[in-house]
Every structure is written in structure tokens, then in C-alpha cells.
Amino acid sequence: RHRLRGGERLPGARGGVFMQKITDAERVLATVLHRRGLGTHDTLAELFEVSRRTIGGALREVGPLLDQTGYAATPAATRFTTAAELLASLPTPSADDIDTPTS
């Protein structure tokens, strides 16, 4: 079918034709954040700069995979209403936390 549209398969594209709006790692992260109760669909959509529909699709696709692996989310103490609040709550890495390449 992709040949009918006149293009070759693109790397990182779902089904070979359309590019993903968020990466697989971001899809897993969004699902984990949602399952922990850190934010609503709107909050996560704002955080990842995508639509609520994209977040909903990620949750529907990744959720069953997390269930199969036995992942159990630890409920968060706080539910954030904006992406800015969520980002502000994250700890900032110290110089010891950052891996520096050695020569």
C-alpha cells in the first residue's frame, strides 16, 4: 500500500508511511506517568506537545504490554494539572548524576 502512495517506507514510521508523533520511549513514559496518576490526558498532551488523542492511543497500545510484564504503578502523592507543574516537581540532576565520557 505504501507504494501506491508514491513513497518508500520511512525509518521510524508506523506502518512504514506515517511518522510517529512521539517515540516509543515517550509512549511508555506517558503510560507510566498516567498509571501513576501524575496527570490527566490533557496534562500529558501538553507535556509531550501532542494531542489528547495521541496520548490516548499510546495508553491503549502500551498499557496491555505493561500488564503482560507485570508492571504495577505506584500511585503518586500529587496529581498535576499542568505540564509546567509536573516538570517543576522533577528533581534536577546533580553533576554526579551526569555521565561524562572518558577518553
PyMOL CGO cylinders between C-alpha atoms (Angstrom):
from pymol import cmd
from pymol.cgo import CYLINDER

trace = [
    CYLINDER, 0.00, 0.00, 0.00, 2.84, 2.42, 0.70, 0.3, 1, 1, 1, 1, 1, 1,
    CYLINDER, 2.84, 2.42, 0.70, 3.95, 2.08, -2.90, 0.3, 1, 1, 1, 1, 1, 1,
    CYLINDER, 3.95, 2.08, -2.90, 0.54, 3.23, -4.07, 0.3, 1, 1, 1, 1, 1, 1,
    CYLINDER, 0.54, 3.23, -4.07, 1.12, 6.49, -2.21, 0.3, 1, 1, 1, 1, 1, 1,
    CYLINDER, 1.12, 6.49, -2.21, 4.36, 7.01, -4.07, 0.3, 1, 1, 1, 1, 1, 1,
    CYLINDER, 4.36, 7.01, -4.07, 6.89, 6.73, -1.28, 0.3, 1, 1, 1, 1, 1, 1,
    CYLINDER, 6.89, 6.73, -1.28, 9.29, 4.31, 0.26, 0.3, 1, 1, 1, 1, 1, 1,
    CYLINDER, 9.29, 4.31, 0.26, 8.99, 3.22, 3.87, 0.3, 1, 1, 1, 1, 1, 1,
    CYLINDER, 8.99, 3.22, 3.87, 10.35, 5.83, 6.25, 0.3, 1, 1, 1, 1, 1, 1,
    CYLINDER, 10.35, 5.83, 6.25, 12.55, 4.89, 9.22, 0.3, 1, 1, 1, 1, 1, 1,
    CYLINDER, 12.55, 4.89, 9.22, 10.68, 5.33, 12.50, 0.3, 1, 1, 1, 1, 1, 1,
    CYLINDER, 10.68, 5.33, 12.50, 7.33, 5.47, 10.74, 0.3, 1, 1, 1, 1, 1, 1,
    CYLINDER, 7.33, 5.47, 10.74, 4.41, 3.36, 11.88, 0.3, 1, 1, 1, 1, 1, 1,
    CYLINDER, 4.41, 3.36, 11.88, 3.39, 1.05, 9.10, 0.3, 1, 1, 1, 1, 1, 1,
    CYLINDER, 3.39, 1.05, 9.10, 6.19, 2.48, 7.02, 0.3, 1, 1, 1, 1, 1, 1,
    CYLINDER, 6.19, 2.48, 7.02, 4.35, 5.59, 5.86, 0.3, 1, 1, 1, 1, 1, 1,
    CYLINDER, 4.35, 5.59, 5.86, 3.33, 7.93, 8.68, 0.3, 1, 1, 1, 1, 1, 1,
    CYLINDER, 3.33, 7.93, 8.68, 5.83, 9.30, 11.19, 0.3, 1, 1, 1, 1, 1, 1,
    CYLINDER, 5.83, 9.30, 11.19, 5.11, 8.82, 14.89, 0.3, 1, 1, 1, 1, 1, 1,
    CYLINDER, 5.11, 8.82, 14.89, 4.32, 11.98, 16.79, 0.3, 1, 1, 1, 1, 1, 1,
    CYLINDER, 4.32, 11.98, 16.79, 6.14, 10.66, 19.87, 0.3, 1, 1, 1, 1, 1, 1,
    CYLINDER, 6.14, 10.66, 19.87, 8.82, 8.00, 20.17, 0.3, 1, 1, 1, 1, 1, 1,
    CYLINDER, 8.82, 8.00, 20.17, 8.27, 4.55, 21.64, 0.3, 1, 1, 1, 1, 1, 1,
    CYLINDER, 8.27, 4.55, 21.64, 10.17, 5.58, 24.79, 0.3, 1, 1, 1, 1, 1, 1,
    CYLINDER, 10.17, 5.58, 24.79, 7.91, 8.64, 25.19, 0.3, 1, 1, 1, 1, 1, 1,
    CYLINDER, 7.91, 8.64, 25.19, 4.84, 6.42, 24.71, 0.3, 1, 1, 1, 1, 1, 1,
    CYLINDER, 4.84, 6.42, 24.71, 5.98, 4.16, 27.56, 0.3, 1, 1, 1, 1, 1, 1,
    CYLINDER, 5.98, 4.16, 27.56, 6.84, 7.17, 29.75, 0.3, 1, 1, 1, 1, 1, 1,
    CYLINDER, 6.84, 7.17, 29.75, 3.43, 8.75, 29.12, 0.3, 1, 1, 1, 1, 1, 1,
    CYLINDER, 3.43, 8.75, 29.12, 1.70, 5.49, 30.04, 0.3, 1, 1, 1, 1, 1, 1,
    CYLINDER, 1.70, 5.49, 30.04, 3.70, 5.10, 33.25, 0.3, 1, 1, 1, 1, 1, 1,
    CYLINDER, 3.70, 5.10, 33.25, 3.04, 8.73, 34.24, 0.3, 1, 1, 1, 1, 1, 1,
    CYLINDER, 3.04, 8.73, 34.24, -0.68, 8.27, 33.59, 0.3, 1, 1, 1, 1, 1, 1,
    CYLINDER, -0.68, 8.27, 33.59, -0.86, 5.00, 35.52, 0.3, 1, 1, 1, 1, 1, 1,
    CYLINDER, -0.86, 5.00, 35.52, 0.90, 6.61, 38.47, 0.3, 1, 1, 1, 1, 1, 1,
    CYLINDER, 0.90, 6.61, 38.47, -1.77, 9.31, 38.42, 0.3, 1, 1, 1, 1, 1, 1,
    CYLINDER, -1.77, 9.31, 38.42, 0.62, 12.21, 37.93, 0.3, 1, 1, 1, 1, 1, 1,
    CYLINDER, 0.62, 12.21, 37.93, -1.59, 13.93, 35.39, 0.3, 1, 1, 1, 1, 1, 1,
    CYLINDER, -1.59, 13.93, 35.39, -4.60, 13.80, 33.13, 0.3, 1, 1, 1, 1, 1, 1,
    CYLINDER, -4.60, 13.80, 33.13, -4.65, 13.19, 29.39, 0.3, 1, 1, 1, 1, 1, 1,
    CYLINDER, -4.65, 13.19, 29.39, -4.58, 16.98, 28.95, 0.3, 1, 1, 1, 1, 1, 1,
    CYLINDER, -4.58, 16.98, 28.95, -1.52, 17.36, 31.18, 0.3, 1, 1, 1, 1, 1, 1,
    CYLINDER, -1.52, 17.36, 31.18, 0.38, 14.63, 29.36, 0.3, 1, 1, 1, 1, 1, 1,
    CYLINDER, 0.38, 14.63, 29.36, -0.63, 16.00, 25.95, 0.3, 1, 1, 1, 1, 1, 1,
    CYLINDER, -0.63, 16.00, 25.95, 0.74, 19.40, 26.99, 0.3, 1, 1, 1, 1, 1, 1,
    CYLINDER, 0.74, 19.40, 26.99, 3.92, 17.81, 28.35, 0.3, 1, 1, 1, 1, 1, 1,
    CYLINDER, 3.92, 17.81, 28.35, 4.67, 15.86, 25.16, 0.3, 1, 1, 1, 1, 1, 1,
    CYLINDER, 4.67, 15.86, 25.16, 3.27, 18.60, 22.88, 0.3, 1, 1, 1, 1, 1, 1,
    CYLINDER, 3.27, 18.60, 22.88, 0.80, 16.29, 21.16, 0.3, 1, 1, 1, 1, 1, 1,
    CYLINDER, 0.80, 16.29, 21.16, -2.98, 15.90, 21.11, 0.3, 1, 1, 1, 1, 1, 1,
    CYLINDER, -2.98, 15.90, 21.11, -5.07, 14.09, 23.72, 0.3, 1, 1, 1, 1, 1, 1,
    CYLINDER, -5.07, 14.09, 23.72, -5.87, 11.56, 21.02, 0.3, 1, 1, 1, 1, 1, 1,
    CYLINDER, -5.87, 11.56, 21.02, -2.18, 10.72, 20.58, 0.3, 1, 1, 1, 1, 1, 1,
    CYLINDER, -2.18, 10.72, 20.58, -1.84, 10.20, 24.34, 0.3, 1, 1, 1, 1, 1, 1,
    CYLINDER, -1.84, 10.20, 24.34, -4.97, 8.04, 24.38, 0.3, 1, 1, 1, 1, 1, 1,
    CYLINDER, -4.97, 8.04, 24.38, -3.59, 5.90, 21.57, 0.3, 1, 1, 1, 1, 1, 1,
    CYLINDER, -3.59, 5.90, 21.57, -0.30, 5.47, 23.41, 0.3, 1, 1, 1, 1, 1, 1,
    CYLINDER, -0.30, 5.47, 23.41, -2.12, 4.40, 26.57, 0.3, 1, 1, 1, 1, 1, 1,
    CYLINDER, -2.12, 4.40, 26.57, -4.23, 1.86, 24.67, 0.3, 1, 1, 1, 1, 1, 1,
    CYLINDER, -4.23, 1.86, 24.67, -1.19, 0.38, 22.91, 0.3, 1, 1, 1, 1, 1, 1,
    CYLINDER, -1.19, 0.38, 22.91, 1.35, 0.35, 25.75, 0.3, 1, 1, 1, 1, 1, 1,
    CYLINDER, 1.35, 0.35, 25.75, -1.00, -0.47, 28.64, 0.3, 1, 1, 1, 1, 1, 1,
    CYLINDER, -1.00, -0.47, 28.64, -1.52, -4.14, 27.71, 0.3, 1, 1, 1, 1, 1, 1,
    CYLINDER, -1.52, -4.14, 27.71, 2.23, -4.57, 27.23, 0.3, 1, 1, 1, 1, 1, 1,
    CYLINDER, 2.23, -4.57, 27.23, 2.90, -3.25, 30.74, 0.3, 1, 1, 1, 1, 1, 1,
    CYLINDER, 2.90, -3.25, 30.74, 0.20, -5.58, 32.07, 0.3, 1, 1, 1, 1, 1, 1,
    CYLINDER, 0.20, -5.58, 32.07, 1.86, -8.57, 30.39, 0.3, 1, 1, 1, 1, 1, 1,
    CYLINDER, 1.86, -8.57, 30.39, 5.18, -7.76, 32.05, 0.3, 1, 1, 1, 1, 1, 1,
    CYLINDER, 5.18, -7.76, 32.05, 3.53, -7.48, 35.46, 0.3, 1, 1, 1, 1, 1, 1,
    CYLINDER, 3.53, -7.48, 35.46, 4.17, -3.75, 35.91, 0.3, 1, 1, 1, 1, 1, 1,
    CYLINDER, 4.17, -3.75, 35.91, 2.28, -2.29, 38.86, 0.3, 1, 1, 1, 1, 1, 1,
    CYLINDER, 2.28, -2.29, 38.86, 2.31, 1.50, 39.10, 0.3, 1, 1, 1, 1, 1, 1,
    CYLINDER, 2.31, 1.50, 39.10, 2.98, 3.14, 42.44, 0.3, 1, 1, 1, 1, 1, 1,
    CYLINDER, 2.98, 3.14, 42.44, 0.32, 5.83, 42.96, 0.3, 1, 1, 1, 1, 1, 1,
    CYLINDER, 0.32, 5.83, 42.96, 1.71, 9.35, 43.11, 0.3, 1, 1, 1, 1, 1, 1,
    CYLINDER, 1.71, 9.35, 43.11, 1.03, 11.59, 46.08, 0.3, 1, 1, 1, 1, 1, 1,
    CYLINDER, 1.03, 11.59, 46.08, 0.28, 14.60, 43.85, 0.3, 1, 1, 1, 1, 1, 1,
    CYLINDER, 0.28, 14.60, 43.85, -1.73, 14.95, 40.65, 0.3, 1, 1, 1, 1, 1, 1,
    CYLINDER, -1.73, 14.95, 40.65, -0.54, 17.82, 38.47, 0.3, 1, 1, 1, 1, 1, 1,
    CYLINDER, -0.54, 17.82, 38.47, -2.86, 19.95, 36.35, 0.3, 1, 1, 1, 1, 1, 1,
    CYLINDER, -2.86, 19.95, 36.35, -0.25, 21.45, 34.01, 0.3, 1, 1, 1, 1, 1, 1,
    CYLINDER, -0.25, 21.45, 34.01, 2.92, 20.26, 32.34, 0.3, 1, 1, 1, 1, 1, 1,
    CYLINDER, 2.92, 20.26, 32.34, 4.84, 23.15, 33.95, 0.3, 1, 1, 1, 1, 1, 1,
    CYLINDER, 4.84, 23.15, 33.95, 3.88, 21.93, 37.43, 0.3, 1, 1, 1, 1, 1, 1,
    CYLINDER, 3.88, 21.93, 37.43, 4.90, 18.39, 36.56, 0.3, 1, 1, 1, 1, 1, 1,
    CYLINDER, 4.90, 18.39, 36.56, 8.27, 19.47, 35.17, 0.3, 1, 1, 1, 1, 1, 1,
    CYLINDER, 8.27, 19.47, 35.17, 8.91, 21.74, 38.17, 0.3, 1, 1, 1, 1, 1, 1,
    CYLINDER, 8.91, 21.74, 38.17, 8.36, 18.80, 40.54, 0.3, 1, 1, 1, 1, 1, 1,
    CYLINDER, 8.36, 18.80, 40.54, 11.10, 16.68, 38.95, 0.3, 1, 1, 1, 1, 1, 1,
    CYLINDER, 11.10, 16.68, 38.95, 14.45, 16.62, 40.72, 0.3, 1, 1, 1, 1, 1, 1,
    CYLINDER, 14.45, 16.62, 40.72, 17.24, 18.39, 38.90, 0.3, 1, 1, 1, 1, 1, 1,
    CYLINDER, 17.24, 18.39, 38.90, 20.25, 16.15, 38.21, 0.3, 1, 1, 1, 1, 1, 1,
    CYLINDER, 20.25, 16.15, 38.21, 23.46, 16.98, 40.02, 0.3, 1, 1, 1, 1, 1, 1,
    CYLINDER, 23.46, 16.98, 40.02, 26.89, 16.90, 38.41, 0.3, 1, 1, 1, 1, 1, 1,
    CYLINDER, 26.89, 16.90, 38.41, 27.46, 13.43, 39.97, 0.3, 1, 1, 1, 1, 1, 1,
    CYLINDER, 27.46, 13.43, 39.97, 24.33, 12.09, 38.19, 0.3, 1, 1, 1, 1, 1, 1,
    CYLINDER, 24.33, 12.09, 38.19, 25.52, 13.07, 34.72, 0.3, 1, 1, 1, 1, 1, 1,
    CYLINDER, 25.52, 13.07, 34.72, 27.69, 10.53, 32.94, 0.3, 1, 1, 1, 1, 1, 1,
    CYLINDER, 27.69, 10.53, 32.94, 30.65, 12.12, 31.25, 0.3, 1, 1, 1, 1, 1, 1,
    CYLINDER, 30.65, 12.12, 31.25, 32.57, 10.26, 28.57, 0.3, 1, 1, 1, 1, 1, 1,
    CYLINDER, 32.57, 10.26, 28.57, 36.12, 9.34, 29.45, 0.3, 1, 1, 1, 1, 1, 1,
    CYLINDER, 36.12, 9.34, 29.45, 38.93, 9.35, 26.92, 0.3, 1, 1, 1, 1, 1, 1,
]
cmd.load_cgo(trace, "trace")
